[in-house]
Amino acid sequence: MFHLIVCALSQRLKFSDRNMLEDKANPRCSTLILVFLLLVLITDVISVSGNSVNTDRKILLNLKSFLEKQNRVNRGRYSEWNQGSSNPCKWHGISCSPDMQRVTGIDLSDSKISGEMFNNFSAFTQLQRLDLSRNTLKGVVPDDLNSCHSLVYLNLSHNILGGELKLTGLTSLQKLDLSTNRFHGEVSFSFPAICNRLVVANLSMNHFSGRIDKLFDGCLNLQYLDLSSNKFTGNIWTGFSRLVEFSVSENLVTGPVPAFKFLGELYSEKLGFIRPIPSELGSISTLEGLLLGDNSFSRVIQESLLNLRNLAILDLSMNKFGGEMQEVFGRFKQLKSLVLQGNSYTDGLSSSGVHKLTKFVSTGLKLQQFFWTFTG
């Protein structure tokens, strides 16, 4: 190498000489310089190709070792990795790019995994799908996950993960499921930072808190949002009218329900409403499910709801309705399910006309706990 450097310097000195055109380069030095340049080029190519399926294979084996150390008895099929084939694209739960050159998906759902999350998923630089659901993962989500910039699907549901949610780096995410965990605090750390491409977000069954009335305004592609069974407060988010499904039941949100037209299902249980059911709900021509149970709505049922020709499910259970059953219920001929249990009706089965609705089957509950399911 020292001789090569000396040759390179001597060549440079010759080019700087006023008579450089008359000088002839040392053939030996020229050959050495050419070899050196080729070595540099080869090194660069190897460096670039280091991000390959072989690199992903090594990281997967590190993941396997990590999981086996934390789970010494009950193990999932990840313990079979590298036994039948050295090609990770053939391993259980692993998916690869069409050219089989990169790992793009890891599915370890229901794999009997306990303990902390693996802290190096970002090493899979082409990872698009990660499913760790239905395990007993605990602790916090490592910050390393924020570096998985190609991730479009993340499912961590049905674990015991906790801490505050900080996923600001997942800007390519389209589907997020964090349901049934122990996350707490506000979600404003992550929303609207990851809203750009998000279509589905399920944050239900956690301990999230804070206001939600502005958080999802920038989620222009969002269609399905489940915030149920948390501790959210403040006014209900007025932008949910553009969603297909929205659930905010079992929270502490308040405020009026705005007019909207495109929602497919609305879940607003346990919100503590004490006003009449909004007549604007009758303008949602696409609505198929309306679940308003466990509130304190007045017993006046807006006739505008009869305009919901696609409505299949109506749940007004536990709203403290009393007296005779409302006559309007007998006119909801489009319903397949009517849930009214938990109210205090004293009569009205005949006068309301519900018994005349076609193809319904009574569940045999007492008059005070109506619950009919239609077979048609």
C-alpha positions as a Markdown table, in Angstrom:
| # | Residue | x | y | z |
|---|---|---|---|---|
| 1 | Met | 0.0 | 0.0 | 0.0 |
| 2 | Phe | 2.9 | 2.4 | 0.8 |
| 3 | His | 4.4 | 1.7 | -2.6 |
| 4 | Leu | 1.0 | 2.4 | -4.2 |
| 5 | Ile | 0.8 | 5.7 | -2.5 |
| 6 | Val | 4.3 | 6.7 | -3.6 |
| 7 | Cys | 3.5 | 5.7 | -7.2 |
| 8 | Ala | 0.3 | 7.9 | -7.1 |
| 9 | Leu | 2.3 | 10.8 | -5.7 |
| 10 | Ser | 5.0 | 10.5 | -8.3 |
| 11 | Gln | 2.4 | 10.3 | -11.1 |
| 12 | Arg | 0.8 | 13.5 | -9.8 |
| 13 | Leu | 4.3 | 15.2 | -9.6 |
| 14 | Lys | 4.9 | 14.3 | -13.3 |
| 15 | Phe | 1.6 | 15.9 | -14.3 |
| 16 | Ser | 2.5 | 19.0 | -12.6 |
| 17 | Asp | 5.9 | 19.3 | -14.4 |
| 18 | Arg | 6.1 | 21.6 | -17.3 |
| 19 | Asn | 7.4 | 18.8 | -19.4 |
| 20 | Met | 4.6 | 16.3 | -18.3 |
| 21 | Leu | 3.6 | 15.6 | -21.9 |
| 22 | Glu | 7.0 | 14.3 | -22.7 |
| 23 | Asp | 7.2 | 12.0 | -19.6 |
| 24 | Lys | 6.0 | 8.5 | -19.6 |
| 25 | Ala | 4.1 | 7.1 | -16.7 |
| 26 | Asn | 5.6 | 4.2 | -14.8 |
| 27 | Pro | 3.7 | 1.1 | -16.1 |
| 28 | Arg | 3.9 | -0.6 | -12.7 |
| 29 | Cys | 2.5 | 2.4 | -10.9 |
| 30 | Ser | -0.4 | 2.7 | -13.4 |
| 31 | Thr | -1.3 | -0.9 | -12.9 |
| 32 | Leu | -1.3 | -0.5 | -9.1 |
| 33 | Ile | -3.4 | 2.6 | -9.3 |
| 34 | Leu | -5.9 | 0.8 | -11.5 |
| 35 | Val | -6.2 | -2.1 | -9.1 |
| 36 | Phe | -6.6 | 0.3 | -6.2 |
| 37 | Leu | -9.5 | 2.1 | -8.0 |
| 38 | Leu | -11.2 | -1.3 | -8.8 |
| 39 | Leu | -10.9 | -2.3 | -5.1 |
| 40 | Val | -12.5 | 0.9 | -4.0 |
| 41 | Leu | -15.4 | 0.4 | -6.5 |
| 42 | Ile | -15.9 | -3.2 | -5.4 |
| 43 | Thr | -15.9 | -2.1 | -1.8 |
| 44 | Asp | -18.7 | 0.4 | -2.5 |
| 45 | Val | -20.7 | -2.2 | -4.3 |
| 46 | Ile | -20.4 | -4.6 | -1.4 |
| 47 | Ser | -21.4 | -1.9 | 1.0 |
| 48 | Val | -24.5 | -1.1 | -1.0 |
| 49 | Ser | -25.5 | -4.8 | -1.4 |
| 50 | Gly | -25.1 | -5.3 | 2.3 |
| 51 | Asn | -28.8 | -4.4 | 2.5 |
| 52 | Ser | -29.8 | -7.8 | 1.1 |
| 53 | Val | -31.8 | -10.9 | 2.0 |
| 54 | Asn | -28.7 | -12.3 | 3.6 |
| 55 | Thr | -28.5 | -9.2 | 5.9 |
| 56 | Asp | -32.2 | -9.6 | 6.7 |
| 57 | Arg | -31.5 | -13.3 | 7.4 |
| 58 | Lys | -28.9 | -12.5 | 10.0 |
| 59 | Ile | -31.2 | -10.0 | 11.8 |
| 60 | Leu | -34.0 | -12.5 | 11.8 |
| 61 | Leu | -31.7 | -15.0 | 13.5 |
| 62 | Asn | -30.9 | -12.3 | 16.1 |
| 63 | Leu | -34.6 | -11.8 | 16.6 |
| 64 | Lys | -35.1 | -15.6 | 17.0 |
| 65 | Ser | -32.3 | -15.7 | 19.6 |
| 66 | Phe | -33.8 | -12.7 | 21.4 |
| 67 | Leu | -37.2 | -14.4 | 21.5 |
| 68 | Glu | -35.9 | -17.8 | 22.6 |
| 69 | Lys | -34.0 | -16.2 | 25.5 |
| 70 | Gln | -37.2 | -14.6 | 26.8 |
| 71 | Asn | -39.4 | -17.6 | 26.1 |
| 72 | Arg | -37.5 | -20.7 | 27.2 |
| 73 | Val | -40.5 | -23.1 | 27.3 |
| 74 | Asn | -43.5 | -22.1 | 25.2 |
| 75 | Arg | -42.3 | -20.9 | 21.8 |
| 76 | Gly | -44.0 | -20.1 | 18.5 |
| 77 | Arg | -42.9 | -21.3 | 15.1 |
| 78 | Tyr | -40.1 | -18.8 | 14.9 |
| 79 | Ser | -38.1 | -21.5 | 16.7 |
| 80 | Glu | -38.2 | -23.4 | 13.3 |
| 81 | Trp | -36.4 | -20.6 | 11.4 |
| 82 | Asn | -33.3 | -21.8 | 9.6 |
| 83 | Gln | -34.0 | -25.5 | 10.3 |
| 84 | Gly | -35.6 | -26.6 | 7.0 |
| 85 | Ser | -34.2 | -23.9 | 4.8 |
| 86 | Ser | -31.6 | -21.2 | 5.0 |
| 87 | Asn | -33.7 | -18.9 | 2.8 |
| 88 | Pro | -35.7 | -16.6 | 5.1 |
| 89 | Cys | -38.4 | -16.1 | 2.5 |
| 90 | Lys | -39.4 | -19.7 | 3.2 |
| 91 | Trp | -39.6 | -19.3 | 6.9 |
| 92 | His | -43.0 | -19.2 | 8.7 |
| 93 | Gly | -44.4 | -15.7 | 9.1 |
| 94 | Ile | -41.9 | -14.1 | 6.8 |
| 95 | Ser | -42.8 | -12.5 | 3.5 |
| 96 | Cys | -40.4 | -11.1 | 1.0 |
| 97 | Ser | -40.3 | -8.7 | -2.0 |
| 98 | Pro | -41.3 | -10.2 | -5.4 |
| 99 | Asp | -37.6 | -10.6 | -6.3 |
| 100 | Met | -37.0 | -12.5 | -3.0 |
| 101 | Gln | -34.2 | -10.1 | -2.2 |
| 102 | Arg | -35.6 | -8.3 | 0.9 |
| 103 | Val | -37.8 | -9.2 | 3.9 |
| 104 | Thr | -40.9 | -7.0 | 3.7 |
| 105 | Gly | -43.2 | -8.6 | 6.3 |
| 106 | Ile | -43.0 | -10.3 | 9.7 |
| 107 | Asp | -46.0 | -12.0 | 11.2 |
| 108 | Leu | -45.5 | -13.2 | 14.8 |
| 109 | Ser | -49.1 | -13.0 | 15.9 |
| 110 | Asp | -50.3 | -15.5 | 18.4 |
| 111 | Ser | -46.7 | -16.9 | 18.9 |
| 112 | Lys | -46.7 | -17.2 | 22.7 |
| 113 | Ile | -44.2 | -14.3 | 22.9 |
| 114 | Ser | -43.8 | -12.6 | 26.3 |
| 115 | Gly | -41.4 | -10.0 | 27.6 |
| 116 | Glu | -40.0 | -6.8 | 26.0 |
| 117 | Met | -40.3 | -5.9 | 22.3 |
| 118 | Phe | -37.3 | -6.5 | 20.0 |
| 119 | Asn | -35.3 | -3.3 | 19.7 |
| 120 | Asn | -33.9 | -3.5 | 16.2 |
| 121 | Phe | -36.8 | -3.8 | 13.7 |
| 122 | Ser | -35.4 | -0.8 | 11.9 |
| 123 | Ala | -32.6 | -3.0 | 10.7 |
| 124 | Phe | -35.1 | -4.4 | 8.3 |
| 125 | Thr | -34.9 | -1.4 | 6.0 |
| 126 | Gln | -37.6 | -2.6 | 3.6 |
| 127 | Leu | -40.1 | -3.8 | 6.3 |
| 128 | Gln | -43.6 | -2.9 | 5.4 |
| 129 | Arg | -45.8 | -5.2 | 7.6 |
| 130 | Leu | -45.3 | -6.1 | 11.3 |
| 131 | Asp | -47.8 | -8.1 | 13.2 |
| 132 | Leu | -47.0 | -8.9 | 16.9 |
| 133 | Ser | -50.7 | -9.2 | 18.0 |
| 134 | Arg | -52.1 | -11.7 | 20.5 |
| 135 | Asn | -49.0 | -12.2 | 22.6 |
| 136 | Thr | -48.1 | -11.0 | 26.1 |
| 137 | Leu | -45.6 | -8.3 | 25.1 |
| 138 | Lys | -45.0 | -5.8 | 27.9 |
| 139 | Gly | -43.2 | -2.5 | 28.6 |
| 140 | Val | -43.0 | 0.4 | 26.1 |
| 141 | Val | -42.7 | 0.4 | 22.4 |
| 142 | Pro | -39.0 | 1.0 | 21.7 |
| 143 | Asp | -38.2 | 4.3 | 19.9 |
| 144 | Asp | -36.3 | 2.2 | 17.3 |
| 145 | Leu | -39.7 | 1.4 | 15.7 |
| 146 | Asn | -39.9 | 5.1 | 14.6 |
| 147 | Ser | -37.1 | 4.4 | 12.1 |
| 148 | Cys | -39.2 | 1.8 | 10.2 |
| 149 | His | -40.1 | 4.4 | 7.6 |
| 150 | Ser | -41.4 | 1.9 | 5.1 |
| 151 | Leu | -44.0 | 0.4 | 7.5 |
| 152 | Val | -47.5 | 0.5 | 6.2 |
| 153 | Tyr | -49.2 | -2.0 | 8.6 |
| 154 | Leu | -48.6 | -2.3 | 12.3 |
| 155 | Asn | -50.6 | -4.5 | 14.6 |
| 156 | Leu | -49.6 | -4.6 | 18.3 |
| 157 | Ser | -53.1 | -5.4 | 19.6 |
| 158 | His | -54.0 | -7.8 | 22.4 |
| 159 | Asn | -50.8 | -7.4 | 24.4 |
| 160 | Ile | -50.0 | -5.7 | 27.7 |
| 161 | Leu | -47.8 | -2.9 | 26.2 |
| 162 | Gly | -47.9 | 0.4 | 28.1 |
| 163 | Gly | -46.4 | 3.9 | 28.3 |
| 164 | Glu | -47.2 | 6.9 | 26.1 |
| 165 | Leu | -47.6 | 6.5 | 22.4 |
| 166 | Lys | -44.8 | 8.1 | 20.4 |
| 167 | Leu | -44.9 | 6.8 | 16.8 |
| 168 | Thr | -44.1 | 10.1 | 14.9 |
| 169 | Gly | -41.7 | 8.4 | 12.5 |
| 170 | Leu | -44.2 | 6.1 | 10.9 |
| 171 | Thr | -45.3 | 8.5 | 8.1 |
| 172 | Ser | -46.0 | 5.7 | 5.6 |
| 173 | Leu | -48.5 | 3.9 | 7.9 |
| 174 | Gln | -51.9 | 2.9 | 6.4 |
| 175 | Lys | -53.2 | 0.6 | 9.1 |
| 176 | Leu | -52.6 | 0.8 | 12.9 |
| 177 | Asp | -54.1 | -1.5 | 15.5 |
| 178 | Leu | -53.1 | -0.9 | 19.1 |
| 179 | Ser | -56.3 | -2.2 | 20.7 |
| 180 | Thr | -56.5 | -4.0 | 24.0 |
| 181 | Asn | -53.2 | -2.8 | 25.6 |
| 182 | Arg | -52.3 | -0.5 | 28.5 |
| 183 | Phe | -51.2 | 2.6 | 26.7 |
| 184 | His | -51.9 | 5.8 | 28.5 |
| 185 | Gly | -51.6 | 9.6 | 28.1 |
| 186 | Glu | -52.5 | 11.7 | 25.1 |
| 187 | Val | -52.2 | 10.6 | 21.5 |
| 188 | Ser | -51.2 | 14.0 | 20.3 |
| 189 | Phe | -47.6 | 12.9 | 20.2 |
| 190 | Ser | -48.4 | 10.6 | 17.2 |
| 191 | Phe | -51.4 | 12.4 | 15.7 |
| 192 | Pro | -51.5 | 14.1 | 13.3 |
| 193 | Ala | -47.8 | 13.2 | 12.6 |
| 194 | Ile | -48.7 | 9.8 | 11.2 |
| 195 | Cys | -51.9 | 10.8 | 9.5 |
| 196 | Asn | -50.7 | 11.3 | 5.9 |
| 197 | Arg | -51.7 | 7.9 | 4.5 |
| 198 | Leu | -53.6 | 6.4 | 7.5 |
| 199 | Val | -56.8 | 4.6 | 6.6 |
| 200 | Val | -57.5 | 2.5 | 9.7 |
| 201 | Ala | -56.7 | 3.4 | 13.3 |
| 202 | Asn | -57.9 | 1.2 | 16.2 |
| 203 | Leu | -56.9 | 2.6 | 19.6 |
| 204 | Ser | -59.7 | 1.0 | 21.6 |
| 205 | Met | -59.5 | -0.7 | 25.0 |
| 206 | Asn | -56.6 | 1.3 | 26.4 |
| 207 | His | -56.1 | 4.2 | 28.9 |
| 208 | Phe | -55.6 | 7.1 | 26.5 |
| 209 | Ser | -56.8 | 10.5 | 27.6 |
| 210 | Gly | -57.0 | 14.1 | 26.5 |
| 211 | Arg | -59.0 | 15.8 | 23.9 |
| 212 | Ile | -59.8 | 14.4 | 20.4 |
| 213 | Asp | -61.7 | 17.3 | 18.8 |
| 214 | Lys | -58.8 | 18.4 | 16.5 |
| 215 | Leu | -56.4 | 15.5 | 16.5 |
| 216 | Phe | -57.6 | 13.8 | 13.3 |
| 217 | Asp | -58.4 | 16.8 | 11.1 |
| 218 | Gly | -55.3 | 16.1 | 9.0 |
| 219 | Cys | -56.1 | 12.4 | 8.5 |
| 220 | Leu | -57.6 | 13.0 | 5.1 |
| 221 | Asn | -57.5 | 9.3 | 4.1 |
| 222 | Leu | -58.9 | 8.0 | 7.4 |
| 223 | Gln | -62.0 | 5.8 | 7.0 |
| 224 | Tyr | -62.1 | 3.6 | 10.1 |
| 225 | Leu | -61.5 | 5.0 | 13.6 |
| 226 | Asp | -62.1 | 3.2 | 16.9 |
| 227 | Leu | -61.4 | 5.2 | 20.0 |
| 228 | Ser | -63.8 | 3.3 | 22.3 |
| 229 | Ser | -63.1 | 2.3 | 25.9 |
| 230 | Asn | -60.5 | 5.0 | 26.8 |
| 231 | Lys | -60.6 | 8.1 | 28.8 |
| 232 | Phe | -60.8 | 10.8 | 26.1 |
| 233 | Thr | -62.5 | 14.0 | 27.1 |
| 234 | Gly | -63.7 | 17.3 | 25.5 |
| 235 | Asn | -66.0 | 17.6 | 22.6 |
| 236 | Ile | -66.7 | 14.9 | 20.0 |
| 237 | Trp | -64.6 | 15.2 | 16.9 |
| 238 | Thr | -66.7 | 17.0 | 14.3 |
| 239 | Gly | -64.8 | 15.7 | 11.3 |
| 240 | Phe | -65.9 | 12.1 | 11.7 |
| 241 | Ser | -68.6 | 12.7 | 9.1 |
| 242 | Arg | -66.3 | 11.6 | 6.3 |
| 243 | Leu | -65.5 | 8.2 | 7.9 |
| 244 | Val | -67.1 | 4.9 | 7.1 |
| 245 | Glu | -67.0 | 3.7 | 10.7 |
| 246 | Phe | -66.4 | 5.7 | 13.9 |
| 247 | Ser | -66.6 | 4.5 | 17.5 |
| 248 | Val | -66.1 | 6.7 | 20.6 |
| 249 | Ser | -68.2 | 4.7 | 23.0 |
| 250 | Glu | -67.2 | 4.4 | 26.7 |
| 251 | Asn | -65.3 | 7.7 | 26.9 |
| 252 | Leu | -66.0 | 11.1 | 28.5 |
| 253 | Val | -66.5 | 13.1 | 25.4 |
| 254 | Thr | -69.4 | 15.6 | 25.2 |
| 255 | Gly | -70.9 | 18.1 | 22.8 |
| 256 | Pro | -73.4 | 18.1 | 19.9 |
| 257 | Val | -73.4 | 15.5 | 17.2 |
| 258 | Pro | -73.0 | 17.4 | 13.9 |
| 259 | Ala | -74.8 | 16.8 | 10.6 |
| 260 | Phe | -73.0 | 14.4 | 8.2 |
| 261 | Lys | -73.8 | 12.2 | 5.2 |
| 262 | Phe | -71.2 | 9.4 | 4.6 |
| 263 | Leu | -70.8 | 7.4 | 7.8 |
| 264 | Gly | -71.5 | 3.7 | 7.6 |
| 265 | Glu | -71.7 | 2.9 | 11.4 |
| 266 | Leu | -71.8 | 5.2 | 14.4 |
| 267 | Tyr | -71.0 | 4.0 | 17.9 |
| 268 | Ser | -71.7 | 6.6 | 20.6 |
| 269 | Glu | -72.4 | 4.5 | 23.6 |
| 270 | Lys | -71.8 | 5.6 | 27.2 |
| 271 | Leu | -71.3 | 9.3 | 26.4 |
| 272 | Gly | -73.8 | 10.6 | 28.8 |
| 273 | Phe | -75.9 | 12.5 | 26.3 |
| 274 | Ile | -79.0 | 14.0 | 28.0 |
| 275 | Arg | -80.6 | 15.7 | 25.0 |
| 276 | Pro | -82.9 | 14.5 | 22.2 |
| 277 | Ile | -81.4 | 12.2 | 19.6 |
| 278 | Pro | -80.2 | 14.7 | 16.9 |
| 279 | Ser | -82.6 | 14.8 | 14.0 |
| 280 | Glu | -79.6 | 15.4 | 11.7 |
| 281 | Leu | -78.8 | 11.7 | 12.0 |
| 282 | Gly | -81.6 | 11.0 | 9.6 |
| 283 | Ser | -79.6 | 12.6 | 6.8 |
| 284 | Ile | -76.9 | 9.9 | 6.8 |
| 285 | Ser | -78.1 | 7.9 | 3.8 |
| 286 | Thr | -75.4 | 5.3 | 4.0 |
| 287 | Leu | -75.8 | 4.6 | 7.8 |
| 288 | Glu | -76.2 | 0.9 | 8.5 |
| 289 | Gly | -75.6 | 0.8 | 12.2 |
| 290 | Leu | -76.6 | 3.3 | 14.9 |
| 291 | Leu | -75.5 | 2.4 | 18.4 |
| 292 | Leu | -76.5 | 4.9 | 21.0 |
| 293 | Gly | -76.8 | 2.7 | 24.1 |
| 294 | Asp | -76.0 | 3.6 | 27.7 |
| 295 | Asn | -76.8 | 7.3 | 27.4 |
| 296 | Ser | -79.6 | 9.5 | 28.7 |
| 297 | Phe | -81.3 | 10.5 | 25.5 |
| 298 | Ser | -84.9 | 11.8 | 25.9 |
| 299 | Arg | -87.5 | 9.3 | 24.8 |
| 300 | Val | -88.5 | 11.3 | 21.8 |
| 301 | Ile | -87.4 | 9.2 | 18.7 |
| 302 | Gln | -86.9 | 11.6 | 15.8 |
| 303 | Glu | -89.0 | 10.5 | 12.8 |
| 304 | Ser | -86.1 | 11.7 | 10.5 |
| 305 | Leu | -84.4 | 8.4 | 11.5 |
| 306 | Leu | -87.0 | 6.6 | 9.3 |
| 307 | Asn | -85.2 | 8.0 | 6.3 |
| 308 | Leu | -82.3 | 5.7 | 7.0 |
| 309 | Arg | -83.2 | 3.1 | 4.4 |
| 310 | Asn | -79.9 | 1.2 | 4.9 |
| 311 | Leu | -80.2 | 1.1 | 8.7 |
| 312 | Ala | -79.9 | -2.5 | 9.8 |
| 313 | Ile | -79.0 | -2.2 | 13.5 |
| 314 | Leu | -80.5 | 0.3 | 16.0 |
| 315 | Asp | -79.3 | 0.1 | 19.6 |
| 316 | Leu | -81.0 | 2.4 | 22.1 |
| 317 | Ser | -80.5 | 0.2 | 25.2 |
| 318 | Met | -80.1 | 1.6 | 28.7 |
| 319 | Asn | -81.4 | 5.1 | 27.9 |
| 320 | Lys | -83.9 | 5.1 | 30.8 |
| 321 | Phe | -86.9 | 5.1 | 28.5 |
| 322 | Gly | -90.1 | 4.5 | 30.4 |
| 323 | Gly | -93.9 | 4.2 | 29.8 |
| 324 | Glu | -95.2 | 2.7 | 26.7 |
| 325 | Met | -92.9 | 1.7 | 23.9 |
| 326 | Gln | -92.6 | 4.4 | 21.3 |
| 327 | Glu | -95.0 | 4.0 | 18.3 |
| 328 | Val | -92.2 | 4.9 | 15.8 |
| 329 | Phe | -90.3 | 1.7 | 16.4 |
| 330 | Gly | -93.0 | -0.2 | 14.6 |
| 331 | Arg | -92.2 | 1.8 | 11.4 |
| 332 | Phe | -88.5 | 0.8 | 11.2 |
| 333 | Lys | -89.3 | -2.0 | 8.7 |
| 334 | Gln | -85.7 | -2.0 | 7.3 |
| 335 | Leu | -84.2 | -3.1 | 10.6 |
| 336 | Lys | -82.6 | -6.5 | 11.2 |
| 337 | Ser | -81.7 | -5.9 | 14.9 |
| 338 | Leu | -83.5 | -3.7 | 17.4 |
| 339 | Val | -81.9 | -3.5 | 20.9 |
| 340 | Leu | -83.9 | -1.8 | 23.7 |
| 341 | Gln | -83.0 | -3.8 | 26.8 |
| 342 | Gly | -82.1 | -1.9 | 30.0 |
| 343 | Asn | -85.0 | 0.6 | 29.6 |
| 344 | Ser | -88.1 | 0.8 | 31.8 |
| 345 | Tyr | -91.0 | 0.2 | 29.4 |
| 346 | Thr | -94.3 | -0.8 | 31.0 |
| 347 | Asp | -96.2 | -1.7 | 27.9 |
| 348 | Gly | -96.5 | -1.0 | 24.2 |
| 349 | Leu | -95.5 | -4.2 | 22.4 |
| 350 | Ser | -98.8 | -4.2 | 20.5 |
| 351 | Ser | -99.6 | -0.5 | 20.3 |
| 352 | Ser | -96.1 | 0.3 | 18.9 |
| 353 | Gly | -96.6 | -2.2 | 16.0 |
| 354 | Val | -93.3 | -3.9 | 16.6 |
| 355 | His | -94.9 | -7.2 | 16.7 |
| 356 | Lys | -96.1 | -6.7 | 13.1 |
| 357 | Leu | -92.6 | -6.3 | 11.7 |
| 358 | Thr | -91.9 | -9.2 | 9.4 |
| 359 | Lys | -89.5 | -12.0 | 10.1 |
| 360 | Phe | -88.5 | -11.1 | 13.6 |
| 361 | Val | -87.7 | -13.5 | 16.4 |
| 362 | Ser | -88.2 | -12.6 | 20.0 |
| 363 | Thr | -85.4 | -13.6 | 22.3 |
| 364 | Gly | -87.8 | -14.2 | 25.2 |
| 365 | Leu | -86.6 | -11.4 | 27.3 |
| 366 | Lys | -88.9 | -9.7 | 29.7 |
| 367 | Leu | -91.0 | -6.8 | 28.5 |
| 368 | Gln | -88.7 | -4.3 | 30.3 |
| 369 | Gln | -85.7 | -5.7 | 28.4 |
| 370 | Phe | -86.7 | -5.7 | 24.7 |
| 371 | Phe | -84.2 | -7.3 | 22.3 |
| 372 | Trp | -85.4 | -8.4 | 18.9 |
| 373 | Thr | -83.4 | -9.9 | 16.1 |
| 374 | Phe | -84.8 | -10.1 | 12.6 |
| 375 | Thr | -84.0 | -13.1 | 10.3 |
| 376 | Gly | -84.6 | -11.3 | 7.0 |
